[in-house]
Amino acid sequence: MNAVTVEAALLKDATAWVSRVIPPRPAVPLLAAISIDVADGVMSLAAFNFETYAAVGVPADGAWEDRVFVHGRVLADVAGRLTGAVTLTLQDGEVLVQSGRTAVRVRTMDGTDYPAVPAPAPTVGTVDAATFTDLTHQAAAVAASQAEQSLSFLACLHLAAGDGTLTVQATDRYRAAIITTGWDGDPFTALVNATVFTSALKGITGTITLGVDEHHVTVTGGGRTFTMTQTLIAGGGDYPDLAHLVPDSTDFVTVDRAALLDAIGTARLAVDVKGTPIRVTVADSTVTVEGGSDRSQAQVVLDADHTADIGWGFNAEFLQGLVNATDGPRVEFGMGTGNHPAKPVRVVGVDPDGDTVDDAVFVIVPIRSVP
């Protein structure tokens, strides 16, 4: 018997998740494939691209005798159009995909030369999937480089655990994120591509089991697993110590978070060239946010608590992203010794009790000083 039945929604979700691993133009045609195994009531689908291996299992009725390889994106596209129960039947070098009155035939691929996939890295501990996904997405969104020509580590997340703390870090030289949560497991460090890692985490629920070795990181949870190769820093150097970028703040300004986000958005409307800085000036118990061009000018004045007068120029998009990532009703900007307008600025949320939210610390470097 070479027929198996699964729910369309589960097949759609599984094929969509696994096919993210498939490169747009595979160097080896077989890397465009999804492999399918069926055993013990589970259909296992997997894909590999030499850097990342992803596999997911879904409940299934029936059995196949052998592993089958089919074009992954074709199967994902087909699965996305089906509803109800889906039967996949292997016959004469094809997989017949049927649901109701819909039937699609997908040719199988010769998997003889399929490359060996990496073994899962040894387990170092577990973490709540929702918490871990939030941490990594937050750090990646506000501080990992999106530039194609950037140094490899600038497009990465640095994961480190020890002394009961798991830390996720990212930087693109102009911004930095240092986000922490509790950790009950073995110490480790890892460096992974931020885009690939956060994309693979989507859809994983429950508890994540994290595995790390010298070359790979493995994440398992919710019936899904992926193993990806760690990024190497050119020359064998270490990931930069981002804690040294955080100013030892002695002067502060605290402002309403929602009002500041609105002010930044207003200032951005008046900036007609991407990357043009907006001005943020602190004086007389206020924060003034300004942006402008030859066509328009915008200025918003906000009430603030502060201990020093200063002015900065910030990349508006970067500043908006960092402020948006903070928690709490207010946001605090911390300045280092000397209160210099060109030095890095510490950005953290402030909770309703007036305490800083120190488990998510961000740093932004001003573009230029403002008189």
C-alpha positions, 0 to 999 in steps of 0.5 A, a space after each residue: 500500500 502506497 497511499 496516505 491521508 492527511 488533513 489539508 490544513 496540516 499539509 499546507 502548513 508543513 509544506 510551507 514551513 519546510 519549503 522556506 529552506 529551499 533556495 530560489 535557484 538551487 545549485 543542485 537540482 535535488 535541493 529543490 526537493 522535499 523528502 517524504 517518509 511515512 511511518 507509525 502514523 506520521 508523515 515526515 517532510 524535510 528539506 535541506 540546502 547545505 546550510 539548514 535542514 528542516 523537518 516536520 511531522 504531521 499525523 497521517 493514515 496509511 503507509 509508504 514503503 520508501 522515502 519519496 522526493 518531490 519538488 518542494 515548492 510545487 507540492 507546497 503550492 498544490 497543498 495551499 489550494 486544497 481543503 478537507 482530507 488529502 490522499 497522496 498515492 505513490 504510483 508509477 514515479 508520481 505522487 497523485 494528490 487528491 482532495 474531493 474532486 481535485 487531483 494533481 500529479 507531481 513527479 517524483 525525483 531520484 533521491 539517490 545522490 541526496 546529500 547527507 543531512 547534519 545530525 541534531 546538535 546535542 541538547 543544551 536546554 529548553 526554553 518557552 517557544 513564544 518567549 524565545 521567538 519574541 526575543 530573537 525577532 525583537 533583536 533581529 528586527 531592530 539591530 541585525 543588518 539587512 544589507 546584502 554586503 554587510 559583514 556576515 556577523 552583522 546579519 547575525 544573532 549572537 546567542 549566549 547562555 550562562 549563570 541562569 541567563 539566556 542573552 540574544 544580541 545583534 548589531 549593525 554598528 549603528 544599533 545594538 540590542 541586548 535582550 535577556 531571559 531566564 535559562 535553566 540549561 548548560 552554558 553555550 554560545 552560538 552565532 546564526 543568520 538572523 533572517 534564516 533563524 527567525 524565519 525557521 522559528 515561525 510556527 514552533 509552539 510549546 517548549 523548544 529544545 535547543 541543541 548546540 555544538 561547535 558547528 550547528 544549532 538545532 531547534 526542536 518543538 511542536 513536531 518541528 526541527 531545524 538544524 543550521 550551520 553556525 556563521 563563522 567570523 572572518 579571521 576567527 575573531 570573537 563576536 564583539 562585546 556589545 555591553 561595552 557599547 552601552 553607556 554608563 549613564 549618568 544623565 537621562 531623559 524620560 518621555 511618554 513612549 506612545 507620544 514619542 513614537 507619534 512625534 517621530 512618525 510626524 517628523 518622518 513625514 517631512 523628510 523626503 530623502 531616506 536616511 536624512 536624520 531627524 533632530 531630537 533636542 532635550 531642554 527646558 523639561 521638553 523633548 523636541 522632535 523635528 524633521 524637514 526638507 526643502 518642501 516641509 518642516 515638522 516639529 513636535 514638542 513633548 513633556 519630559 523628565 531630564 537631567 541634562 540638556 542635549 541634542 542629537 541627530 538620529 536615523 528616524 527609521 532606526 530610532 522608531 524601531 528601537 523605541 517601538 521595541 521597548 516595553 512600558 508606557 515611557 522610554 528612557 534615553 541614557 547618556 554616558 559620561 561627558 554627555 556628548 551628542 555623538 556618543 552612543 545612547 542607551 534606550 530602554 523602556 520604563 514600567 508603570 512603577 518608574 523602573 527601567 526594563 533592563 532585560 531589553 537594552 538597546 543602543 543607537 549611535 547618533 548620525 550627527 550632533 545638533 546645536 
